[in-house]
Amino acid sequence: MDEAEALAGFGAMAQETRLRIVRLLVMAGRDGLPAGDISAAMEVSPSNASFHLKELERAGLVVARRESRSILYAADFEALSGLIRFLMEDCCSGRPEICAPALATAAACCAPKSAASAP
């Protein structure tokens, strides 16, 4: 990922509704969600949600696909990973202990929930 792509991605998420949409779509996983469900979850009008989704799509952070009469949106996990890599590329400068806390947090966030911690 180059600097221009990173700026587009971070710029697109530098708005409350769009950041919330990205987080919602990350939680939804690769299947994504219909535009109407996103609109309802964000408590915005369908046209407002559509505007924000198009901005995220233009920045390459979400992908849209048509299924029957619905448009489903999903997070582009490769692009989001690219943003994280862009931030972390020069992080440790040969000293992995500098990045260790961030990497440990990422590993903890992504670890499967154990049966004991399930509700």
N, C-alpha and C positions, 0 to 999 in steps of 0.2 A: 504494500500500500504506500502510495506516495503522499506527500504533504497536502496536495490539493484534494485528494480523496478523503483524507483524514479531516480536513477543514470542512468539507461538505457534510460528512457524517456527524461530526461534533456540532456543526452549525445547525443541522436539522434537529438535533436533540436538545438544542439550547432554547427550548420552549416547553412550558409545563405539559400541555396536552400531548405533544409529540413524545416527550420523554415517558409519560405515563402509558401511551400506546405501545411504545417499544417494550416496556417492561411487561405489559399485559401479553403481548405476542410472544415474548420469551417464555413466559409461564405457560402459554397455550401449546408450545412445542411446534414441531414441524408441520402439523396439520393446519395450524392457524385458526382463524375465526372469521365468520362472515362479517361484512362491513356493518350490518345492522346490530350485531352483538357488540361490536367495538363501540359504536355510537352510544348504545345503551349503557355500557360499562363506564364510558367516559362522561356520561350525562351531558352530551352535546347533540345538536341536531345532526341528522344524516349528512347534510351539506357541509357542515363544519368538520365532521369526522372525515369526510371525503377529501376536503382540502388538506387536512393534516396528513392523511394517508398518502396522498399524491406527493407531498413534500418529502415524506420518508422514502417513498418509492424512488423519487428522482435522485435522492442521495444514496440510493442503493442499499438501504437498511432493511427494507421490507420487499417482499415479492407478492404479486397478486396473481390469482388464477380464477378462472370462471368455472363454476360447477353448476350446471343447470341454469337457474335464473339468478344465482347468487355469485357475488365476487368474494372470494376468501383471501385474506391477507395473512402472511406468515413472516416472522422475523427471518432475515437472511443471516443465519448463524455464522457463515463464513465471513461476511462483511463485518459483523460485530466482533468476531474474533480478530479480524484484521485491525480494527480500531484498538483493541486491547494490546495486540502485539506492537502496534505503532507506538503506544505509550511506553511499553516495557522494553522495547528494543535496546535502548542505551541505558537502561535503568542501573544495572549493577556495575558497569565498567570493569568487569573482571572480578568483582567482589560479590558473589552470590548472596552473602548474608544481608546485603542491602535490600534485595528484592524478596527475601525469604518471607517476610510478613504478608506481602501482597499475594504471593504464590500460595501460602498456607490458607489464606482467606478464600482464594478462588477454589482451592481443592475442597475446602469444607463446604462451600456453597453448592458445589456440583456433586458431592458425594450422595449416593442413594440413601434415602431415609431407611433406617433400620426398623425392623418389626417392633422393637421395644419402644421406639420414639413415635410410632404411628398412633394416631388418636383412637 
